Amino acid sequence: MLFLYNLVVQFAGFLLKTISHFSPKIKLFVDGRKAVFQILEQKIKPTDDTIWFHAASLGEYEQGLPVIEAIKKQFPSHKIVLTFFSPSGFEVRKSNIFADVTVYLPLDIKKNAQQFLKLVHPDLAFFIKYEYWPNYLAELKKLKIKTYLVSGILRKNQLFFKWYGGFYREALDAFTYFFVQNETSKKLLQQLGKTNVAVSGDTRFDRVATILEKDNSLNFISDFKDNTLTIVVGSSWPKDEDLIVNFINSNTFNVKFIIAPHNIKEEQIQNLKNSITKKTVLFSEKEGQNLADFDVFIIDTIGILTKIYSYADIAYVGGGFGNPGVHNVLEPATFGIPIITGPNYSHFPEATALVNLESCDVVKNEKELEEALSNLIQNNVIRNEKGHICSTFVQMNKGATAMILKHIINDTI
C-alpha cells in the first residue's frame, strides 16, 4: 500500500503542475515549493540547532502558535522551522515573527523527506492537529527524532481505522507522544495499541485567551461603529452572505454590519457590495470617508478580523454551510460575544460544545437567521448571557500549552 501511496503522491505532483497553469491558488502551491531546499540551505547551517513545526494551513498555525511561542522561549538558541502545506496558510503567515524559517512542506515522497530532514536536522518535530505524512514520519522514526502531535483529533472514519490502512497506522509509530483534544481521540489511539497519549485539550484556547491581553483597537472600526449595536460576519462564504444580505436589506433595526469575507477576490467583493441596498463602504475605500455615515463595512483585506471581533455585539461565523464546516468560533467567543453559524459544525469540538451550551445558535435557512438575529438584537439579557457563557468557556479550557511544555521539558532533560 505504501508503494501505491507513493505513486499517487508523485502523480498528484505532476497533475498539480499541469493544473497550476489554470489555477492561481495551485500555482502558488506548486511554485512555492520550487525553492524550498535552496532556502533551507541558505538559512540553516549544519551546526544550527533546530526545531520543526508543521501546520497544514492557517487554522493549524493559529492552533499551534502558543506552543511555538513557548518552545521558542524554552529553547532560545534553537532556530524554529515552520512548514505549511496549503497556500492559505503560507501566503498569510510567511512573514511571521515566530519562526526563523518559514517554507512550504515539499510533497511527501521519500526523496523529499530525506533531503528536508537532512537540511533541517531538527532535535524536535511537532505536527499540529493532523496531517500524517508517512514518508516524513518514517524518516523521523529512522533518525530517532522526537516527534509530537499537538492538539490532535482522531475520528473513526480516518484511514488508520480501515482494513487497508496498515501503512498509515505504522506511520503513527514515529510519534514520541500524542497530545490530543479529547477522550474520544485517546480511546481511538488506545485501540491501535498506543499508550503514549494524553488528553491535553486544544491549544487554541490558550491562544485566544491571550488576545484579551493585546491592543485590539482599530480607530476606523470605532468610527464606523459609532456606539451602535454591531454584527460582525467573519470568514463568510457566498452561502452565508446570501442569508446575511437578505437580512441586512430587509431589517429595520438600528444596527450596523461588518462583513469580513473568507475570499477577498475583487469581483466577489464588488458583487457582495452591489447586492446590499444600504449604505456600504469597503476597507479599501475608507480613506477620507465619514465612516459613521455607513451601515455596512466590507473588509476586503486580511489579518484584522480578530481585532474587529472585539467591537462586535453579535458574531456570525461563516463556513457552516460548507465542507468541512464552520470557521474559528473561539476568537469571537473569547470577547464574550454570542455566536451564530450554519449547520455544519460537528467536526469541530469547540463549536459543538458552544452549541450544546446554547451560546452558539445554529441556523439552516433565512427564516432561522432572521429569528436568531432579531432575538439577540432585541433582548439585551439573552445577548449578554450567551456572551458570558462563551467567554467563560474559553477561560475554563486554557492550560493545554503548559501541560505540553512540561512534558517536553521532562522528555528532553
C-alpha positions in Angstrom: 0.0 0.0 0.0 2.9 2.4 0.7 4.2 1.8 -2.8 0.7 2.7 -4.2 0.6 5.7 -1.9 4.0 7.0 -3.3 2.8 6.5 -6.9 -0.4 8.5 -6.1 1.6 11.4 -4.5 4.0 11.5 -7.5 1.1 11.5 -9.9 -0.6 14.2 -7.9 2.5 16.3 -8.1 2.6 16.0 -11.9 -1.2 16.8 -12.1 -0.8 19.8 -9.9 1.9 21.2 -12.1 -0.5 20.9 -15.1 -3.4 22.5 -13.2 -1.3 25.3 -11.9 -1.4 26.9 -15.4 -5.1 27.5 -14.9 -5.5 28.0 -11.1 -3.7 30.8 -9.2 -4.0 29.0 -5.9 -2.5 25.8 -7.3 0.2 27.9 -8.9 1.2 29.2 -5.5 1.1 25.6 -4.2 3.5 24.5 -7.0 5.8 27.5 -7.4 6.2 28.0 -3.7 7.8 24.6 -3.3 10.4 25.1 -6.1 13.0 26.9 -4.0 12.4 25.2 -0.6 15.6 23.2 -0.4 17.6 26.2 -1.6 16.1 28.4 1.1 16.8 25.8 3.7 20.4 25.5 2.6 20.8 29.3 2.8 19.2 29.8 6.2 20.2 26.7 8.2 23.7 25.8 8.9 24.8 22.2 9.7 25.8 23.4 13.1 22.4 25.1 13.9 20.1 23.6 16.5 16.6 23.5 15.1 13.0 22.6 16.0 10.4 21.9 13.3 6.7 22.7 13.4 4.3 21.7 10.6 0.9 23.2 10.1 -1.5 22.2 7.3 -2.9 25.7 6.9 -3.7 29.0 8.7 -6.0 27.4 11.3 -3.5 24.9 12.4 -0.8 27.6 12.6 -3.0 29.6 14.9 -3.7 26.5 16.9 0.0 25.7 17.3 1.1 29.3 17.9 1.0 29.1 21.8 3.3 26.0 21.6 5.6 27.6 19.1 6.0 30.7 21.4 6.5 28.6 24.5 9.1 26.3 22.8 10.9 29.3 21.4 11.2 30.7 25.0 12.3 27.4 26.4 14.9 26.8 23.6 16.1 30.3 22.7 19.2 29.1 20.9 17.3 26.8 18.5 16.0 28.0 15.1 12.3 27.4 14.6 11.5 26.0 11.2 7.8 26.3 10.2 6.3 24.5 7.3 2.8 24.8 5.7 1.1 22.5 3.3 -1.5 25.0 2.0 -1.1 28.4 0.3 -3.9 29.8 2.5 -1.6 29.3 5.5 1.8 30.1 4.0 0.9 33.2 2.0 -0.8 34.8 5.0 1.9 33.9 7.6 5.1 33.6 5.6 6.4 36.7 7.3 5.5 35.7 10.8 7.8 36.8 13.6 7.9 33.5 15.5 9.8 31.2 13.0 13.3 31.7 11.8 12.5 29.9 8.5 9.0 29.5 7.0 8.6 27.4 3.9 6.1 25.1 2.1 6.5 21.4 3.0 7.7 19.5 -0.1 5.4 16.8 -1.2 5.6 13.6 0.8 7.9 11.4 -1.2 10.8 9.6 0.3 13.5 11.6 -1.5 11.9 14.9 -0.4 11.6 13.7 3.2 15.2 12.6 3.4 16.5 15.8 1.9 14.3 18.0 4.0 15.3 16.3 7.3 19.0 16.3 6.2 18.9 20.1 5.8 16.7 20.9 8.8 18.1 18.2 11.1 15.6 19.0 13.9 16.0 18.0 17.5 12.3 18.0 17.9 9.4 17.8 15.5 5.8 18.9 16.0 2.7 18.1 13.9 -0.3 20.3 14.7 -3.7 18.7 14.9 -3.4 16.4 11.9 -1.6 15.7 8.6 0.2 12.4 8.9 2.8 12.2 6.1 4.0 8.5 6.0 7.4 9.2 4.4 8.3 12.1 6.6 7.2 10.2 9.7 9.2 7.1 8.6 12.3 9.2 8.2 11.8 10.9 11.6 11.5 7.5 13.2 14.6 6.2 11.4 16.6 9.2 12.6 15.2 8.8 16.1 13.9 12.4 16.2 11.4 13.1 19.0 8.1 13.8 17.3 4.9 15.1 18.9 1.3 15.5 17.8 -0.2 18.7 19.2 -4.0 19.2 19.7 -4.6 16.0 17.8 -8.1 14.9 16.7 -8.8 11.3 15.7 -12.1 10.1 14.1 -13.3 6.6 13.3 -13.6 7.3 9.6 -9.8 8.1 9.3 -7.6 5.8 7.3 -5.9 4.5 10.4 -9.1 2.5 11.2 -9.6 1.0 7.8 -8.6 -2.6 7.0 -6.3 -1.3 4.2 -4.7 1.5 6.4 -1.8 -0.6 7.7 0.9 1.6 6.3 -0.8 4.6 7.7 -1.1 3.1 11.2 2.6 2.2 11.0 3.4 5.9 10.4 2.0 6.6 13.9 4.9 4.7 15.4 7.1 7.7 14.7 5.3 9.8 17.4 7.1 10.0 20.7 3.9 11.3 22.3 0.3 12.3 21.3 -1.3 15.3 22.9 -5.0 15.0 21.9 -8.0 17.2 22.4 -10.5 14.8 23.8 -11.1 11.4 25.3 -12.5 10.0 22.0 -9.2 10.6 20.3 -7.3 9.0 23.2 -9.5 5.9 23.1 -9.1 5.5 19.4 -5.3 5.7 19.7 -5.5 3.1 22.5 -7.4 0.8 20.2 -4.3 0.9 18.0 -2.2 0.0 21.0 -0.9 3.5 21.7 -0.3 4.2 25.4 1.9 7.3 24.8 -1.1 9.6 24.7 -2.6 12.3 27.0 -5.7 14.5 26.7 -4.2 18.0 26.9 -7.1 19.9 25.3 -6.9 22.4 22.5 -4.1 24.9 22.4 -6.3 27.4 20.6 -7.9 28.2 23.9 -4.6 29.4 25.2 -4.0 31.5 22.1 -7.4 33.2 22.0 -7.3 33.8 25.8 -4.1 35.9 25.3 -5.9 38.0 22.7 -7.6 39.9 25.5 -4.1 41.0 26.8 -3.3 42.7 23.5 -4.2 46.0 22.0 -7.2 45.3 19.8 -8.1 48.8 19.0 -8.9 49.9 15.4 -9.8 53.5 15.2 -11.6 53.2 11.8 -13.8 50.4 13.2 -14.6 52.5 16.3 -15.5 55.4 13.9 -17.8 53.1 11.9 -19.5 51.5 14.9 -20.3 55.0 16.4 -21.7 53.4 19.6 -24.3 51.4 17.5 -25.1 47.7 18.0 -22.8 45.9 15.5 -23.0 42.5 14.0 -19.6 41.1 12.7 -19.8 38.5 10.0 -16.4 36.7 10.0 -14.9 34.4 7.3 -18.1 34.3 5.3 -18.7 32.3 2.2 -21.3 33.1 -0.6 -24.0 30.9 1.1 -23.5 32.8 4.4 -23.5 36.1 2.6 -26.8 35.4 0.7 -28.6 34.9 4.0 -26.9 37.9 5.7 -27.5 40.2 2.8 -31.2 39.4 2.8 -31.4 40.3 6.5 -29.3 43.5 6.0 -31.6 44.7 3.2 -34.9 43.9 5.0 -34.3 44.6 8.7 -35.4 47.8 10.3 -33.3 47.7 13.4 -30.8 50.3 14.4 -27.8 48.1 13.8 -24.6 48.0 11.7 -22.8 45.2 9.9 -19.2 44.4 9.3 -18.5 41.7 6.8 -15.1 40.0 6.5 -15.3 37.5 3.7 -13.2 34.4 3.6 -12.2 35.1 0.0 -11.4 38.7 -1.0 -11.3 38.5 -4.8 -12.2 41.8 -6.3 -15.1 40.5 -8.4 -16.7 38.7 -5.4 -16.3 41.8 -3.2 -17.9 44.1 -5.7 -20.8 41.6 -6.2 -21.3 41.5 -2.5 -21.3 45.3 -2.2 -23.7 45.7 -5.2 -26.1 43.2 -3.6 -26.6 45.4 -0.5 -29.1 48.2 -0.7 -28.0 50.0 2.4 -25.1 52.4 2.5 -21.9 50.3 2.2 -18.2 51.1 2.2 -15.1 48.9 1.6 -12.0 48.8 3.7 -10.1 49.8 0.5 -12.3 52.8 0.1 -12.4 54.1 3.7 -9.9 56.9 3.4 -11.5 60.3 3.5 -14.9 58.9 4.3 -17.0 59.7 7.3 -17.4 56.0 8.3 -20.2 56.7 10.8 -22.5 57.5 7.9 -22.4 53.9 6.6 -24.5 50.9 7.6 -22.2 48.2 6.2 -18.4 47.9 6.2 -16.9 45.2 4.0 -13.4 44.2 5.0 -11.5 43.5 1.7 -8.2 42.8 3.4 -6.8 40.1 5.7 -5.2 39.9 9.1 -7.6 42.2 11.2 -10.7 40.0 11.8 -9.6 39.1 15.4 -9.4 42.8 16.4 -12.7 43.5 14.6 -14.4 40.9 16.8 -13.6 43.0 19.8 -16.1 45.6 18.5 -18.9 43.1 17.9 -22.1 42.7 19.9 -23.1 39.7 17.9 -20.9 37.5 15.7 -21.9 35.3 12.7 -19.1 32.9 11.9 -19.0 31.7 8.3 -18.3 28.3 6.8 -21.2 26.5 8.4 -22.9 25.8 5.1 -19.8 24.3 3.5 -17.3 21.4 4.0 -15.6 20.8 6.4 -17.7 23.4 8.1 -17.6 26.4 10.4 -14.5 28.6 10.8 -13.0 29.7 14.1 -15.7 30.3 16.8 -13.2 30.8 19.6 -12.0 34.2 18.5 -15.4 35.9 19.0 -16.1 33.7 22.0 -13.1 35.0 23.9 -14.5 38.5 23.7 -17.8 37.3 25.2 -19.9 37.6 22.1 -22.9 35.4 21.3 -22.4 33.5 18.1 -24.5 32.3 15.1 -23.4 29.9 12.5 -24.6 27.4 9.9 -25.4 23.7 10.4 -22.0 22.1 9.5 -20.2 22.3 12.8 -20.0 18.8 14.1 -16.3 18.2 13.1 -15.3 21.0 15.5 -15.5 20.1 19.2 -15.3 23.7 20.4 -18.2 24.7 18.1 -20.2 21.6 19.2 -19.6 22.5 22.9 -20.8 26.1 22.4 -23.9 24.9 20.6 -24.6 22.5 23.5 -24.1 25.3 25.9 -26.7 27.3 23.9 -24.3 30.2 23.4 -24.0 29.5 19.7 -27.2 29.5 17.6 -27.3 27.2 14.6 -29.4 28.4 11.6 -30.3 26.4 8.5 -32.1 29.0 6.4 -33.0 32.7 6.0 -36.0 32.5 8.4 -34.0 30.9 11.2 -31.2 33.5 10.7 -33.8 36.3 11.0 -35.2 34.8 14.2 -31.8 34.3 15.8 -30.6 37.8 14.9 -33.8 39.5 15.9 -33.8 37.8 19.2 -30.2 38.8 20.0 -30.7 42.3 18.8 -33.8 43.0 20.8 -33.0 41.0 24.0 -30.0 42.5 25.8 -30.3 40.0 28.7 -30.1 37.0 26.4 -27.3 38.5 24.4 -25.2 39.2 27.5 -25.9 35.7 29.0 -24.8 33.9 25.8 -21.7 36.1 25.5 -20.8 35.4 29.1 -21.1 31.6 28.5 -18.7 32.0 25.5 -16.0 33.9 27.4 -16.3 31.5 30.4 -16.0 28.5 28.2 -12.7 29.8 26.8 -11.2 30.7 30.2 -12.1 27.3 31.6 -10.4 25.4 28.8 -7.0 27.0 29.0 -3.9 25.1 30.0 -3.0 22.8 27.1 0.2 24.6 26.3 1.5 24.4 29.8 0.8 20.7 30.0 2.6 20.0 26.7 5.6 22.2 27.6 6.0 20.4 31.0 6.1 17.1 29.2 8.5 18.2 26.6 10.9 19.7 29.2 10.8 16.4 31.2 11.3 14.5 27.9 14.4 16.4 26.9 16.2 16.6 30.3 
